[in-house]
Amino acid sequence: MLAPFIEDKGWHSVPDVEAHITGTVWKIEVAVGDTVEEGDTVVILESMKMEMPVEAEDSGIVKEIVCSEGQAVSEGDTLVVLE
């Protein structure tokens, strides 16, 4: 899902941060209201006893965290909503 917002003269869509693998949310690295830059780690997943960072694909502000530490997630599940 994409969250649109107006940037200067047009629309710019900030993609939600999604799980890229099936695993367990090990640690949430951000809070609502935090500003993140492209490439920042927002969540760390554990899968097969390995820690896998999930990075923001775009800059934005954390609008909502839709997962919790210890939660099982599937590939493609939304973890964090940016605006």
C-alpha positions as protocol buffer text, in pm:
chain_id: "A"
residue {
  index: 1
  type: MET
  ca { x: 0 y: 0 z: 0 }
}
residue {
  index: 2
  type: LEU
  ca { x: 124 y: 350 z: -71 }
}
residue {
  index: 3
  type: ALA
  ca { x: 56 y: 655 z: 142 }
}
residue {
  index: 4
  type: PRO
  ca { x: 39 y: 964 z: -84 }
}
residue {
  index: 5
  type: PHE
  ca { x: 131 y: 1314 z: 23 }
}
residue {
  index: 6
  type: ILE
  ca { x: 187 y: 1640 z: -161 }
}
residue {
  index: 7
  type: GLU
  ca { x: 550 y: 1739 z: -217 }
}
residue {
  index: 8
  type: ASP
  ca { x: 611 y: 2078 z: -378 }
}
residue {
  index: 9
  type: LYS
  ca { x: 425 y: 2064 z: -711 }
}
residue {
  index: 10
  type: GLY
  ca { x: 301 y: 1707 z: -725 }
}
residue {
  index: 11
  type: TRP
  ca { x: 227 y: 1379 z: -554 }
}
residue {
  index: 12
  type: HIS
  ca { x: 494 y: 1162 z: -401 }
}
residue {
  index: 13
  type: SER
  ca { x: 412 y: 819 z: -264 }
}
residue {
  index: 14
  type: VAL
  ca { x: 593 y: 681 z: 38 }
}
residue {
  index: 15
  type: PRO
  ca { x: 580 y: 302 z: 45 }
}
residue {
  index: 16
  type: ASP
  ca { x: 488 y: 128 z: 369 }
}
residue {
  index: 17
  type: VAL
  ca { x: 771 y: -72 z: 520 }
}
residue {
  index: 18
  type: GLU
  ca { x: 697 y: -441 z: 460 }
}
residue {
  index: 19
  type: ALA
  ca { x: 853 y: -766 z: 575 }
}
residue {
  index: 20
  type: HIS
  ca { x: 1082 y: -905 z: 308 }
}
residue {
  index: 21
  type: ILE
  ca { x: 1090 y: -1250 z: 471 }
}
residue {
  index: 22
  type: THR
  ca { x: 870 y: -1462 z: 696 }
}
residue {
  index: 23
  type: GLY
  ca { x: 993 y: -1442 z: 1054 }
}
residue {
  index: 24
  type: THR
  ca { x: 943 y: -1291 z: 1398 }
}
residue {
  index: 25
  type: VAL
  ca { x: 969 y: -922 z: 1485 }
}
residue {
  index: 26
  type: TRP
  ca { x: 1276 y: -917 z: 1706 }
}
residue {
  index: 27
  type: LYS
  ca { x: 1314 y: -542 z: 1760 }
}
residue {
  index: 28
  type: ILE
  ca { x: 1137 y: -223 z: 1652 }
}
residue {
  index: 29
  type: GLU
  ca { x: 1393 y: 53 z: 1596 }
}
residue {
  index: 30
  type: VAL
  ca { x: 1156 y: 351 z: 1550 }
}
residue {
  index: 31
  type: ALA
  ca { x: 865 y: 523 z: 1724 }
}
residue {
  index: 32
  type: VAL
  ca { x: 562 y: 707 z: 1591 }
}
residue {
  index: 33
  type: GLY
  ca { x: 669 y: 1057 z: 1488 }
}
residue {
  index: 34
  type: ASP
  ca { x: 1030 y: 962 z: 1411 }
}
residue {
  index: 35
  type: THR
  ca { x: 1180 y: 1087 z: 1086 }
}
residue {
  index: 36
  type: VAL
  ca { x: 1348 y: 814 z: 882 }
}
residue {
  index: 37
  type: GLU
  ca { x: 1571 y: 838 z: 578 }
}
residue {
  index: 38
  type: GLU
  ca { x: 1593 y: 593 z: 290 }
}
residue {
  index: 39
  type: GLY
  ca { x: 1802 y: 297 z: 408 }
}
residue {
  index: 40
  type: ASP
  ca { x: 1740 y: 345 z: 781 }
}
residue {
  index: 41
  type: THR
  ca { x: 1667 y: 23 z: 971 }
}
residue {
  index: 42
  type: VAL
  ca { x: 1314 y: 42 z: 1113 }
}
residue {
  index: 43
  type: VAL
  ca { x: 1255 y: -316 z: 1226 }
}
residue {
  index: 44
  type: ILE
  ca { x: 1476 y: -620 z: 1281 }
}
residue {
  index: 45
  type: LEU
  ca { x: 1325 y: -958 z: 1199 }
}
residue {
  index: 46
  type: GLU
  ca { x: 1453 y: -1294 z: 1316 }
}
residue {
  index: 47
  type: SER
  ca { x: 1434 y: -1583 z: 1073 }
}
residue {
  index: 48
  type: MET
  ca { x: 1617 y: -1914 z: 1106 }
}
residue {
  index: 49
  type: LYS
  ca { x: 1813 y: -1771 z: 1405 }
}
residue {
  index: 50
  type: MET
  ca { x: 1945 y: -1485 z: 1190 }
}
residue {
  index: 51
  type: GLU
  ca { x: 1872 y: -1117 z: 1245 }
}
residue {
  index: 52
  type: MET
  ca { x: 1752 y: -946 z: 926 }
}
residue {
  index: 53
  type: PRO
  ca { x: 1720 y: -565 z: 921 }
}
residue {
  index: 54
  type: VAL
  ca { x: 1419 y: -418 z: 740 }
}
residue {
  index: 55
  type: GLU
  ca { x: 1503 y: -78 z: 592 }
}
residue {
  index: 56
  type: ALA
  ca { x: 1289 y: 214 z: 481 }
}
residue {
  index: 57
  type: GLU
  ca { x: 1273 y: 235 z: 103 }
}
residue {
  index: 58
  type: ASP
  ca { x: 1207 y: 609 z: 117 }
}
residue {
  index: 59
  type: SER
  ca { x: 1233 y: 901 z: 359 }
}
residue {
  index: 60
  type: GLY
  ca { x: 931 y: 990 z: 569 }
}
residue {
  index: 61
  type: ILE
  ca { x: 778 y: 1022 z: 912 }
}
residue {
  index: 62
  type: VAL
  ca { x: 658 y: 717 z: 1105 }
}
residue {
  index: 63
  type: LYS
  ca { x: 279 y: 745 z: 1110 }
}
residue {
  index: 64
  type: GLU
  ca { x: 193 y: 403 z: 1255 }
}
residue {
  index: 65
  type: ILE
  ca { x: 366 y: 87 z: 1377 }
}
residue {
  index: 66
  type: VAL
  ca { x: 145 y: -209 z: 1290 }
}
residue {
  index: 67
  type: CYS
  ca { x: 355 y: -488 z: 1440 }
}
residue {
  index: 68
  type: SER
  ca { x: 485 y: -569 z: 1785 }
}
residue {
  index: 69
  type: GLU
  ca { x: 801 y: -732 z: 1914 }
}
residue {
  index: 70
  type: GLY
  ca { x: 759 y: -1109 z: 1922 }
}
residue {
  index: 71
  type: GLN
  ca { x: 490 y: -1109 z: 1653 }
}
residue {
  index: 72
  type: ALA
  ca { x: 514 y: -1361 z: 1369 }
}
residue {
  index: 73
  type: VAL
  ca { x: 495 y: -1195 z: 1027 }
}
residue {
  index: 74
  type: SER
  ca { x: 479 y: -1319 z: 669 }
}
residue {
  index: 75
  type: GLU
  ca { x: 662 y: -1187 z: 366 }
}
residue {
  index: 76
  type: GLY
  ca { x: 478 y: -878 z: 240 }
}
residue {
  index: 77
  type: ASP
  ca { x: 310 y: -791 z: 572 }
}
residue {
  index: 78
  type: THR
  ca { x: 312 y: -418 z: 650 }
}
residue {
  index: 79
  type: LEU
  ca { x: 524 y: -342 z: 955 }
}
residue {
  index: 80
  type: VAL
  ca { x: 546 y: 38 z: 961 }
}
residue {
  index: 81
  type: VAL
  ca { x: 340 y: 307 z: 784 }
}
residue {
  index: 82
  type: LEU
  ca { x: 525 y: 619 z: 671 }
}
residue {
  index: 83
  type: GLU
  ca { x: 388 y: 954 z: 555 }
}
